Amino acid sequence: MTTDTFFGGVSQSAGLYGTPSTYGGGQYLEWFIFQVSPTQPATPTGGSWDFTSNIGTPPTGWSSTAPPAPTSLVWVSIALVNSKAPSLLTWSTPGQFAFSGASIPGGIYGGTF
């Protein structure tokens, strides 16, 4: 692993998590969750991540995997998970991830897919 020097000569790992003494020893991951809904859902709350098993429990009504054959709009929300507090999640406002069978207005596509 390479190292780099920054912040006044303190040597740090150039890896994803840095050194435990400076960054608190936490590991981080960006977690995407999904929901199928014809309208934008409310921002999710709750959920937790288990860093031992690398399995997350998404908030109620959300899934850790994108649906394989959605029948409506698919929404995504993202949280940065810290291994020091894997249950303290702040989710992003849901954004549209994909659509299936939905009408989209005008533009270059127009019509129904």
Secondary structure, 3 states (H helix, E strand, C coil): CCEEEECCCEEEECCCCCCHHHHCCCCEEEEEEEEECCCCCCCCCCCEEECCCCEEECCCCCECCCCCCCCCCEEEEEEEEECCCCCCCCCCCCEEEECCCCECCCCCCCCEC
